Amino acid sequence: MANVRDSKELSESAREELYEVIVSHSLAISAIEISSTVIDQRGVHLANIDGMRRAVLGLQSTPEYVLTDGYAIPGMGIPSLGVWKGDQVVHTISAASIVAKVTRDRLMRQYGERYPEYGFTSHKGYSTSAHLQAMKNFGVLEIHRRSFSNVALLINN
């Protein structure tokens, strides 16, 4: 798994290939979804911390130590360390970033099938001019994060 590195440095096809390798070689994997409602209520940072805690506690086996990307995660009852730029410097954190990105991209493709006019299969929900135009043309969906400034502007105008 020498090619495992920060998911942002990999092409979509490379992430998909590595995802399969990571899944087949991992003792346990836990990926969770954080709803747009929770992100709007808690904010991105707290929602991410809650999500990482839920993912770790959802593992089929309990790790002895947890390394996380950026921030320590309180409330796990497991020793842990937040590693600055962890997805760039720690192999296991890089693998987790690949699992998270592939899981999210697959979810966005499902949304793309459900809402084809929004173009989720191409922009994966990121703020692009095409995505913004789709929200202007077709409205804001329940999956959009209303607390994000570009979405809030559309709702409030």
C-alpha positions in Angstrom: 0.0 0.0 0.0 2.9 2.3 -0.7 0.7 4.5 -2.9 -1.5 5.4 0.0 -1.3 9.1 0.7 -3.6 12.1 1.3 -6.8 11.6 -0.7 -6.6 15.1 -2.1 -3.4 14.1 -3.9 -4.9 11.2 -5.7 -7.2 10.9 -8.8 -10.6 9.5 -8.3 -9.7 6.2 -10.0 -6.6 5.9 -7.8 -8.7 6.5 -4.7 -11.2 3.9 -5.8 -8.4 1.3 -6.4 -6.7 2.1 -3.1 -10.1 1.9 -1.3 -10.5 -1.7 -2.3 -6.9 -2.5 -1.1 -7.4 -0.7 2.2 -10.7 -2.4 2.9 -9.3 -5.9 2.1 -6.2 -5.3 4.4 -7.8 -3.5 7.3 -8.8 -5.1 10.6 -11.8 -2.8 10.9 -13.3 0.2 9.1 -16.1 2.5 10.2 -17.4 5.3 8.0 -20.3 7.4 9.1 -22.5 10.1 7.4 -23.0 13.5 9.1 -26.2 15.1 7.9 -26.4 18.6 6.6 -28.8 19.3 9.5 -26.2 18.3 12.1 -23.5 20.3 10.3 -25.8 23.4 10.3 -26.6 22.9 14.0 -23.2 22.1 15.3 -20.9 23.7 12.8 -18.4 21.8 10.5 -15.6 21.5 13.1 -17.8 20.1 16.0 -19.7 17.9 13.6 -16.4 16.5 12.3 -15.1 15.8 15.8 -18.4 14.1 16.7 -18.3 12.1 13.5 -14.7 11.0 14.1 -15.7 9.9 17.6 -18.7 8.0 16.3 -16.5 6.3 13.6 -13.9 5.2 16.1 -16.5 3.9 18.6 -18.3 2.2 15.7 -15.3 0.0 14.9 -15.8 -3.8 15.3 -12.6 -4.0 17.3 -11.4 -1.4 19.8 -8.1 0.2 19.0 -5.4 0.6 21.6 -4.5 4.0 20.4 -6.0 6.4 17.9 -4.3 8.9 15.6 -6.5 11.6 14.1 -6.0 14.2 11.4 -5.5 17.6 13.0 -7.3 17.5 16.3 -7.5 15.2 19.3 -11.0 13.7 19.8 -12.2 13.9 23.4 -14.7 11.5 24.8 -13.5 8.3 23.2 -12.2 6.6 26.3 -9.2 5.5 24.2 -5.8 7.2 24.2 -5.4 9.4 21.1 -3.3 12.0 19.4 -4.2 14.6 16.9 -1.6 14.9 14.2 -1.2 18.2 12.4 -1.5 17.5 8.6 -2.0 13.8 9.6 -3.4 12.8 6.2 -0.1 13.9 4.7 2.3 12.3 7.2 0.7 9.2 8.7 -0.1 6.2 6.6 -3.2 5.1 8.5 -4.6 8.6 8.6 -4.0 8.8 4.8 -5.9 5.5 4.4 -8.8 6.9 6.5 -8.9 10.0 4.3 -9.2 7.8 1.2 -12.0 5.7 2.8 -13.8 8.9 3.8 -13.4 10.6 0.4 -14.5 7.5 -1.6 -17.5 7.0 0.7 -18.5 10.6 0.3 -18.0 10.5 -3.5 -20.2 7.3 -3.8 -22.9 9.1 -1.7 -22.7 12.1 -4.0 -23.1 9.8 -7.1 -26.2 8.4 -5.5 -27.5 11.9 -5.0 -26.6 12.5 -8.7 -28.9 9.7 -9.7 -31.7 11.1 -7.5 -31.2 14.7 -8.4 -29.5 14.7 -11.9 -30.2 18.3 -12.6 -27.8 19.3 -9.8 -24.7 17.6 -11.3 -23.5 15.9 -8.1 -21.8 13.2 -10.1 -19.3 15.7 -11.5 -18.8 18.3 -8.7 -19.5 15.9 -5.8 -21.3 18.6 -3.9 -18.5 21.1 -3.8 -19.1 24.8 -4.4 -18.6 25.2 -8.2 -20.3 27.6 -10.5 -22.4 24.8 -12.0 -23.5 23.7 -8.5 -24.4 27.3 -7.5 -26.3 27.7 -10.8 -28.2 24.5 -10.2 -29.3 25.7 -6.7 -30.4 29.0 -8.3 -32.4 27.2 -11.0 -33.9 24.3 -9.0 -33.7 25.4 -5.4 -31.9 24.3 -2.2 -32.3 20.7 -1.3 -32.5 19.1 2.2 -29.0 17.8 1.7 -27.5 21.3 1.2 -25.8 22.9 4.2 -27.9 25.9 4.9 -25.3 27.5 7.2 -22.8 27.7 4.3 -22.7 31.3 3.1 -23.4 30.6 -0.6 -26.5 28.5 0.3 -27.7 31.0 2.9 -27.6 33.8 0.4 -29.8 31.8 -2.0 -32.3 31.0 0.8 -32.4 34.6 2.1 -32.8 36.3 -1.3 
